[in-house]
C-alpha cells in the first residue's frame, strides 16, 4: 500500500513541472551568469527572469530579491548583517519565543557578542500580542524578527499590524516566511516588511535554494563575501537550475491555486478531526484553527506519547512529525509548545504535527485518520 506522506511542513516533493524545468535548464543553460559572453548572458537572462517572477509574486522590485541557499541563509543574513550595520544605533533585538531555530540560533550568537534579545511570550494560541511588542520597543531597538506562520502549529502572526506599529520606529522588521510564502498573500511594501526569507523546498521546489527580500534603501552587508554576485549582496555563483526550479514553483502558486489549496486542506483537516471526535479520541488542536496556515494541523493526543505514536504510524506507512524537522531526532521538547503551555505540560510530549501538500488525496487522508485512531487507542496510557 502506498506510503502516506503528511510532513509537507518539513519538506515537499518537487512538482513534475519543476523537475521538467530544471532538467531543461541543466541540459541547455550551463554558463556562469557573471560571464559577459553569450553563454553567460543566457544564464543571466534566466536568472533575471526568475527574479522578476518572484518580485511579481510579492509586488516588489526585482532588484529587491537576493537569491540564497534557502531559509536558513536568509534568516542568518537578515539578522546578523542588519544588526552589524546598525550596532551604532543600539544593540537591542526583539523576537518571539516560538521562532524557527534558523532565527533563534543566530540570535543566541549575537547575545554572546553583547547584544540584548527580548523574547516575547505568546498567548494560548501561540500568537504574539501587539501590546507586548509595543511595551518591549525601546529607542535602542534595531531589529524586530517575527515569524510569519509558525512551522509547528501553523499559527499566523499579526504581521501587518506589527508593520504598522513599527512604521514610526527606526527598527528593521524581518519576517521568516518560509512556511507562509506558498500559502498566504504577502505584500511586503503594504505590510511594512523590510526583510523576508523564503525557501523553495517548502513550495514543491528544489532543496538548497531560496531568496531574501530586502527593501530598497536598507543598509546591508553580505553574509557571504567573495565575488560580486547579486549586486555585491551575496557572493557565490548562482545555482541556475535550482533558481529556475524555484521560479517554476512560484509560477504555479497563483492566487487561485493558493485558495484551492486552502479549501482542500480545510477538507482534509475536517476529515481527520471529525473521525477523531466520532471515535471518542481525547484530543485538542494546538493553536487557533481560524488563524493559521491551512496545511499545518498540530494535535495534542491526551495520554499518548508522541514519540511512540510517530514511530507506530511510520511502521504502518504514514509520515508525520512531532515538531520542526530542524530539531527532529533530538530529545529536546518542542520550544513552541513549551511557550504556549509551559515547561512540563503533557501537551509538549503528546502532540503531533500533520501537514498536507501536493499529492495528498481524500482517500489517503481517510485511511490515515483510521490508522491514527487505531494507533492512538492502542497506545493510550
C-alpha positions, -999 to 999 in steps of 0.1 A, spaced: 0 0 0 13 35 -9 31 53 19 11 83 32 33 115 33 19 141 57 50 160 66 50 187 40 59 214 66 93 196 68 98 194 30 77 189 -1 81 167 -32 91 185 -63 63 192 -87 67 175 -121 67 208 -139 96 219 -116 116 188 -124 109 193 -161 120 230 -160 152 221 -141 160 193 -165 157 216 -195 179 242 -178 206 216 -168 207 204 -203 208 237 -221 220 266 -197 253 259 -181 270 293 -183 281 314 -154 257 344 -152 285 367 -144 303 359 -177 299 386 -204 299 362 -234 267 347 -250 266 316 -229 269 337 -197 243 361 -209 219 333 -215 223 322 -178 220 358 -167 187 362 -186 173 331 -169 184 344 -135 167 378 -141 136 362 -155 131 342 -123 139 373 -102 110 391 -119 87 362 -113 94 362 -76 92 400 -73 58 400 -91 45 374 -65 54 398 -37 46 430 -56 81 443 -51 110 454 -74 132 427 -89 165 441 -75 150 437 -40 152 399 -44 185 382 -34 190 346 -42 202 324 -14 208 287 -5 175 287 15 156 299 45 185 294 70 209 316 50 182 342 45 174 344 82 211 344 92 219 371 67 189 393 77 196 391 114 234 391 116 241 416 89 213 440 98 225 442 134 261 446 123 251 476 102 230 492 129 251 485 160 260 522 164 223 529 169 217 502 195 221 466 204 185 456 213 166 430 193 130 417 197 118 383 186 93 357 199 97 325 219 83 305 190 107 313 162 124 287 140 159 276 150 173 294 120 163 326 138 169 316 173 204 303 168 218 335 152 202 355 179 220 333 206 252 340 186 246 377 188 238 376 225 273 361 230 286 392 212 269 416 236 235 421 220 204 421 242 174 400 229 139 402 242 119 370 236 82 379 235 58 354 250 27 341 231 -9 337 241 -27 303 244 -30 301 206 7 307 201 2 343 188 23 372 199 5 401 215 9 436 199 8 452 233 38 431 244 57 442 214 48 478 220 60 477 256 92 459 246 102 485 220 130 509 230 150 537 215 179 513 210 158 485 194 174 480 160 157 448 148 123 431 152 122 395 138 88 378 139 79 346 121 50 349 96 35 315 102 48 291 128 63 259 115 49 237 142 14 249 149 9 270 117 -2 300 138 -2 332 118 13 363 135 -2 398 131 24 408 106 6 437 90 -3 452 124 34 448 135 45 466 104 21 494 112 33 496 148 69 499 136 62 525 109 74 554 131 102 534 147 137 530 131 139 493 139 142 470 109 114 445 105 123 409 94 99 380 90 107 343 84 81 335 58 94 301 49 62 283 58 39 310 47 52 321 13 35 293 -6 2 297 12 -5 334 21 -8 366 0 22 386 11 29 422 1 60 435 20 56 471 10 19 472 20 27 453 53 58 473 63 82 444 60 118 453 54 133 418 51 117 385 43 131 350 40 117 321 19 128 287 7 120 267 -25 117 232 -9 86 242 11 67 250 -21 74 219 -42 107 234 -55 142 221 -51 163 220 -19 193 243 -15 178 274 -29 157 303 -16 156 341 -16 158 371 7 136 402 0 155 434 11 137 467 9 153 494 -11 174 518 9 181 493 38 217 493 49 232 459 43 264 439 42 267 404 27 270 374 50 289 355 23 318 375 9 338 368 -22 326 376 -57 302 405 -67 272 384 -75 237 395 -65 247 432 -68 275 425 -42 250 413 -17 256 376 -17 289 361 -31 289 328 -49 280 316 -84 242 314 -86 225 280 -87 208 285 -120 189 251 -123 178 254 -87 167 290 -91 148 281 -123 130 253 -104 121 278 -77 108 302 -103 86 275 -118 73 266 -83 64 302 -77 47 305 -111 24 275 -102 13 292 -70 -12 316 -84 -37 333 -61 -64 310 -73 -42 279 -66 -35 291 -31 -72 294 -24 -78 260 -38 -51 246 -15 -68 262 15 -101 247 6 -86 213 1 -66 214 33 -96 225 53 -114 195 40 -85 172 50 -84 187 84 -122 183 89 -120 146 79 -93 139 105 -109 159 133 -144 146 127 -132 110 126 -112 115 159 -143 130 175 -166 102 163 -141 76 177 -141 93 211 -104 102 209 -94 126 237 -76 153 217 -71 191 214 -59 212 184 -29 232 194 -34 268 182 -63 287 167 -79 268 138 -93 300 123 -60 319 122 -33 295 110 -16 282 79 -41 258 63 -16 230 56 -5 225 92 -25 207 119 -10 202 153 -29 179 177 -24 170 213 -34 134 219 -40 134 256 -23 105 274 -5 92 243 33 96 238 40 114 206 73 96 202 55 62 202 26 75 181 51 88 155 70 55 154 40 33 151 25 54 123 58 53 105 59 15 108 24 13 94 31 36 64 24 71 74 49 100 78 41 128 103 62 149 127 65 159 163 80 193 156 103 212 132 124 190 110 154 210 120 150 198 156 137 163 149 159 135 161 168 154 193 155 147 228 146 183 234 109 191 239 92 215 215 101 250 224 69 262 206 46 241 227 65 250 259 60 287 251 22 280 247 16 256 276 47 260 299 75 236 306 65 201 318 30 204 304 18 170 290 9 185 256 46 191 249 53 153 247 19 142 234 14 163 202 18 155 165 22 178 136 3 167 105 9 188 73 -7 185 39 5 192 5 9 183 -32 -2 147 -40 -24 141 -9 -59 127 -17 -91 124 3 -88 86 1 -54 85 18 -64 112 44 -94 90 54 -71 59 55 -46 79 76 -73 90 100 -84 54 106 -48 44 112 -43 73 136 -74 64 156 -64 27 158 -29 36 169 -39 62 194 -64 38 210 -37 11 213 -11 35 229 -34 53 253 -20 53 288 
